[in-house]
Amino acid sequence: MANLDYRTAGESHGQAVVVLIEGLPAGLRIDEAAINEALRRRQGGFGRGGRMKIEQDAVNILSGIRGGVSLASPMAIQIANKDWRIDTAPAIHRPRPGHADFAGAMKYLTTDCRGVLERASARETAGRVAAGAVAALLLREFGIEAVGFVTQIGSVRAEVGAALDAAALRAGRDASEVYCPDAGATAAMVEAIKRAKADKDTLGGIVEVRAFGLPPGLGSCMRWQDKLDGRILGAVGSIQAIKGVEIGLGFGCAERPGSRVHDALAYDAGRRGEASLGFVRQTNHAGGLEGGMTNGMPLVVRGAMKPISTLLAGLESVNLSTLLPERSDYERSDICAVPAASVVAEHVVAFELARAVVEKFGGDTLGEARAAWAHYLAAARGQAEGPDKQT
């Protein structure tokens, strides 16, 4: 079978965003309502702009399923753009500092940034969320769930307990206008966004994804290309406007001695039936990954999002046609898209985890993969208990 992978196509104001998923095993029931709910959350969150009032994203699955079940053939998904005007949209000659405008115009030898911004736009992430939502359906078959949420907007930081499970995180997040599980921080975040709007400015923040139900051993240490931490860092780092990514304690590891960084290991026979196989840690500074592989603890990854580069007041720039100083162009945008970024981060992480599951457990069909999963966990538990107790 093929490796699980996906590609996106489409422009911000083109006809549609399209995603092609390859390597999905046959036999997975595709819940379109769940995919559309993920797309709805991506469009939400306090601080979004006028584009979200125009688009009502929903998937049109063009191939790869029959009767709502995956066939193992490539799955093509279309998300139509209602704001389709790429041929009549005005030229952009005054690049926005912080956006892809200037670098892209130089790369493609043009003074019109329109073509670059159409593809560089975060509208592309609708395709990534759709692909990740399909991947989440696959993970669900193995009891794995990823939850994305907001931990900081501007200078407002949330307190999100390390011991919270997926259900508690999801409930708190979904009750918040800014997708933050800390109810106390939500109101302050909303006020910060309101102030930024009044100042014709924008705000960034920090998003976090936690994934639960992961067994030890996903990923690899044998080739650097296969290290799961590197792949997750790359996936989150590739999201538009993300400028920093960390796993677990992350940059905090640099200022601590090893005795306060590494997570001591213990064994609890009463928890051997869990995906962790009974191995437990009192801390999770590693964020669920050691040596490029999952270690049975929850995955914890964070991304720092810079403020949106399209400001109502503009910034000092240069007209690429005249080379004269001018204020940057304004293209309809958000004041704060951190909540939306948390949804994108959740789904790109989900896809990388699903890719790792398919790599380890293989199978042309979901049934084969589930059988391999069960066999692996049984063998690993037997290995942990010693040869005399193996069945």
C-alpha positions in Angstrom: 0.0 0.0 0.0 1.1 3.6 -0.5 2.3 5.8 2.2 -0.4 8.1 3.7 0.1 11.6 2.2 -1.8 14.6 1.0 -1.5 17.6 -1.3 -3.5 20.8 -1.6 -4.3 23.1 -4.5 -6.2 26.3 -5.0 -6.0 30.0 -4.5 -7.7 32.3 -2.0 -10.1 33.7 -4.5 -10.1 30.9 -7.0 -12.9 28.5 -7.7 -12.0 26.1 -4.8 -9.5 24.7 -2.5 -8.8 21.0 -3.3 -7.0 18.4 -1.3 -5.9 14.9 -2.6 -5.3 12.2 0.1 -3.4 9.1 -0.9 -2.6 5.9 1.1 -5.8 5.8 3.1 -6.7 2.1 3.8 -10.0 0.7 2.6 -12.9 0.2 4.9 -12.8 3.5 6.9 -16.2 5.1 7.2 -16.0 8.7 6.2 -18.1 11.0 8.4 -18.7 14.1 6.3 -20.4 15.9 9.1 -17.3 15.5 11.3 -15.1 17.0 8.5 -17.5 19.9 8.0 -17.6 20.6 11.7 -13.8 20.9 11.7 -14.0 23.3 8.8 -16.7 25.3 10.7 -14.4 25.6 13.7 -11.5 26.8 11.4 -13.8 29.6 10.3 -14.7 30.7 13.8 -13.1 32.3 16.8 -13.4 35.9 17.9 -11.3 38.3 15.8 -12.0 36.8 12.4 -12.6 39.1 9.4 -15.4 39.6 6.8 -14.3 36.7 4.6 -15.8 34.3 7.2 -19.2 35.8 6.7 -19.1 35.0 3.0 -17.7 31.4 3.1 -19.6 28.5 4.6 -17.1 25.7 4.0 -18.3 22.2 3.3 -16.6 19.3 1.6 -17.5 17.8 -1.7 -15.8 14.4 -1.9 -15.1 13.6 -5.6 -13.4 10.3 -5.3 -12.1 7.6 -3.1 -15.3 6.5 -1.4 -18.3 4.3 -2.1 -21.3 4.2 0.1 -19.5 6.5 2.6 -16.6 4.1 3.0 -13.0 4.5 1.8 -11.8 2.5 -1.2 -8.1 2.9 -0.7 -8.0 4.9 -4.0 -6.9 8.5 -3.9 -9.5 10.7 -2.2 -10.2 14.1 -3.8 -12.0 16.7 -1.8 -13.3 20.0 -3.0 -14.1 23.0 -0.8 -15.8 25.7 -3.0 -15.0 29.4 -2.7 -18.0 31.7 -2.8 -15.7 34.7 -3.0 -14.4 33.6 -6.4 -12.9 36.7 -8.1 -9.3 35.9 -8.8 -9.4 37.3 -12.4 -11.0 40.6 -11.4 -9.2 41.1 -8.0 -7.0 44.2 -8.1 -3.3 44.1 -8.5 -1.2 44.5 -5.4 1.9 46.6 -6.0 2.6 47.7 -2.4 3.7 44.6 -0.5 2.7 44.1 3.1 5.7 43.6 5.4 5.5 40.2 7.1 3.5 38.7 4.3 4.8 36.6 1.3 4.1 39.5 -1.0 7.6 40.9 -1.4 9.6 37.7 -1.4 7.2 36.1 -3.7 7.2 39.0 -6.1 11.0 38.9 -6.3 11.0 35.1 -6.7 8.5 35.1 -9.6 9.8 38.3 -11.2 6.7 40.4 -11.0 5.6 43.8 -9.5 2.1 42.4 -8.9 1.9 40.5 -5.6 -1.6 39.2 -6.3 -0.6 35.8 -7.7 1.7 35.1 -4.7 -0.8 36.2 -2.0 -3.5 34.1 -3.6 -1.6 30.9 -2.9 0.2 32.0 0.3 -3.1 33.0 1.9 -4.3 31.0 4.9 -7.3 30.1 2.9 -5.2 27.1 1.8 -5.5 25.7 5.3 -9.1 24.7 4.7 -7.6 21.9 2.6 -5.2 20.9 5.4 -8.0 20.8 8.0 -10.1 18.6 5.7 -7.2 16.2 5.2 -6.6 16.2 9.0 -10.2 15.6 9.8 -10.1 12.5 7.6 -7.0 11.4 9.4 -8.7 12.0 12.7 -11.4 9.5 11.7 -8.6 6.9 11.1 -7.0 7.7 14.5 -10.4 7.3 16.2 -10.4 3.7 15.1 -7.3 3.2 17.3 -8.5 5.3 20.3 -6.2 8.2 19.5 -7.5 11.8 19.7 -5.8 15.2 19.1 -7.2 18.4 20.7 -6.0 21.8 19.7 -6.7 25.0 21.7 -5.4 28.5 22.5 -3.0 29.2 25.4 -2.1 32.8 24.7 -3.3 35.8 22.7 -1.1 38.9 22.8 0.2 39.2 26.4 -2.8 37.3 27.9 -1.8 33.8 29.0 -4.1 31.0 30.0 -3.6 28.3 32.6 -4.4 24.9 31.2 -3.8 22.0 33.6 -1.4 19.3 32.4 -3.7 16.6 33.8 -6.8 17.5 31.7 -8.0 14.7 29.4 -9.2 15.1 25.9 -12.9 15.4 26.9 -12.2 18.2 29.4 -10.0 20.1 27.0 -12.5 19.9 24.3 -15.4 21.0 26.5 -13.5 24.0 27.8 -12.3 25.0 24.4 -15.7 24.7 22.7 -17.3 26.9 25.4 -14.8 29.7 24.6 -15.1 32.5 22.0 -11.3 32.2 21.4 -11.0 28.4 21.8 -9.2 28.6 25.2 -10.0 26.0 27.9 -9.3 28.6 30.6 -12.6 30.4 31.1 -10.9 33.1 33.2 -8.5 34.0 30.4 -11.1 34.1 27.6 -12.7 37.4 28.6 -9.3 39.1 28.8 -8.3 37.7 25.4 -11.5 39.0 23.8 -10.8 42.5 25.2 -7.3 42.4 23.9 -8.6 41.7 20.4 -11.1 44.5 20.7 -8.4 46.9 21.7 -6.2 45.8 18.7 -9.1 46.4 16.3 -9.7 49.9 17.7 -6.0 50.6 17.2 -6.1 49.2 13.6 -3.6 46.6 14.7 -3.4 42.8 14.9 -2.5 40.2 17.5 -0.8 36.8 17.5 -0.5 34.2 20.2 0.3 30.6 21.1 -1.7 27.4 20.2 -1.2 24.0 21.7 -2.1 20.5 20.6 -2.3 17.5 22.9 -2.8 14.0 21.5 -4.0 11.1 23.7 -4.0 7.3 23.4 -0.7 7.0 21.6 1.3 3.8 22.2 5.1 3.8 22.5 6.9 3.2 19.2 5.3 5.4 16.5 7.9 7.1 14.4 11.5 6.0 14.2 15.1 6.8 15.2 16.7 4.9 12.3 16.5 7.8 9.7 16.3 11.4 10.4 13.5 11.8 7.8 11.4 9.4 9.8 11.7 11.0 13.3 8.2 11.9 14.3 9.2 15.0 16.3 10.9 16.4 13.2 7.8 15.7 11.1 5.4 17.3 13.6 7.7 20.3 14.0 7.7 20.7 10.3 4.0 20.3 9.9 3.1 22.9 12.6 5.9 25.2 11.5 4.5 25.2 7.9 1.2 26.7 9.0 0.8 30.3 7.8 2.1 32.9 10.3 3.6 30.3 12.7 7.1 31.4 13.6 8.1 29.0 16.4 7.3 25.5 17.5 8.2 23.4 20.6 7.4 20.0 21.9 6.9 19.4 25.6 9.1 21.6 27.7 10.7 22.9 24.5 13.0 25.8 24.9 12.6 25.5 28.6 14.9 22.5 28.5 17.8 24.8 27.8 17.8 26.4 31.2 17.3 23.4 33.4 19.7 20.6 34.5 19.0 17.1 33.2 17.5 16.0 36.6 14.7 18.6 36.0 14.1 17.8 32.4 13.9 14.0 31.9 10.8 12.1 32.9 11.5 9.3 35.3 10.0 6.0 34.2 8.0 3.6 36.3 5.7 0.5 35.7 2.1 0.1 36.9 0.8 -3.3 36.2 -2.8 -2.1 36.8 -2.5 0.1 33.8 -1.0 -2.5 31.4 -4.3 -2.5 29.4 -3.8 1.2 28.4 -2.0 2.2 25.2 1.0 3.2 27.4 1.3 -0.6 28.2 1.5 0.3 31.9 4.6 2.5 31.7 4.0 5.7 33.6 5.8 9.1 34.1 5.2 11.7 36.8 6.1 14.4 34.4 5.9 14.9 30.6 8.6 17.3 29.8 9.4 15.3 26.7 5.9 16.0 25.4 5.4 12.3 24.5 8.3 12.0 22.2 11.8 10.5 22.8 14.3 9.8 20.1 11.9 10.6 17.3 9.3 8.1 18.7 6.2 8.3 20.8 6.8 7.0 24.4 3.2 6.4 25.5 2.6 9.8 27.2 0.4 12.4 25.6 1.9 14.3 22.8 2.2 18.1 23.6 3.2 20.5 20.8 2.9 24.3 20.7 3.1 26.9 17.9 3.7 30.6 18.2 1.7 32.7 15.7 2.8 36.1 14.7 0.2 38.9 14.3 -1.5 39.0 10.9 0.6 41.0 8.5 -2.4 42.9 7.0 -3.0 46.0 9.1 -5.9 48.4 8.7 -3.5 51.3 9.1 -0.9 49.7 6.8 2.9 49.9 7.3 5.7 51.7 5.4 6.4 49.9 2.2 7.6 50.5 -1.4 5.5 50.5 -4.6 7.2 47.8 -6.7 6.1 49.6 -9.9 7.4 53.0 -9.1 9.9 52.2 -6.3 8.5 55.1 -4.4 7.7 54.8 -0.6 4.0 54.2 0.1 1.9 52.5 2.7 1.2 48.8 2.2 -1.9 47.6 0.5 -4.9 46.4 2.5 -6.4 43.1 1.7 -9.5 42.1 3.7 -8.2 40.2 6.7 -8.5 39.2 10.4 -7.6 41.1 13.6 -6.7 37.8 15.3 -6.6 34.3 13.7 -5.0 32.5 16.6 -8.2 30.4 17.4 -8.3 29.3 13.7 -4.6 28.4 13.9 -5.3 26.1 16.8 -7.8 24.2 14.6 -5.2 24.0 11.8 -2.5 22.8 14.2 -4.8 20.1 15.6 -5.4 18.7 12.1 -1.9 18.9 10.7 -0.7 17.0 13.9 -3.5 14.5 13.4 -2.4 13.8 9.9 1.2 13.2 10.9 0.1 10.8 13.7 -2.2 9.0 11.2 0.8 8.7 8.8 2.9 7.2 11.5 0.1 4.7 12.4 -0.2 3.6 8.7 3.6 3.2 8.4 3.8 1.0 11.5 0.7 -1.1 11.1 0.2 -1.0 7.3 -2.4 -3.1 5.7 -4.5 -2.3 2.6 -7.6 -2.4 4.7 -8.6 -1.0 8.1 -9.2 -4.5 9.4 -5.6 -5.5 8.7 -4.2 -2.4 10.4 -6.3 -3.0 13.5 -5.2 -6.6 13.7 -1.6 -5.5 13.4 -2.2 -2.9 16.1 -3.7 -5.5 18.5 -0.8 -7.9 17.8 1.8 -5.2 18.5 0.3 -4.1 21.8 0.0 -7.8 22.9 3.6 -8.5 22.0 4.8 -5.3 23.7 2.9 -6.1 26.8 4.4 -9.6 26.8 7.9 -8.2 26.3 7.4 -5.8 29.3 6.2 -8.7 31.5 9.1 -11.0 30.6 9.2 -14.2 28.6 7.6 -16.4 31.3 4.4 -14.4 31.1 4.1 -14.0 27.4 1.0 -15.5 25.7 
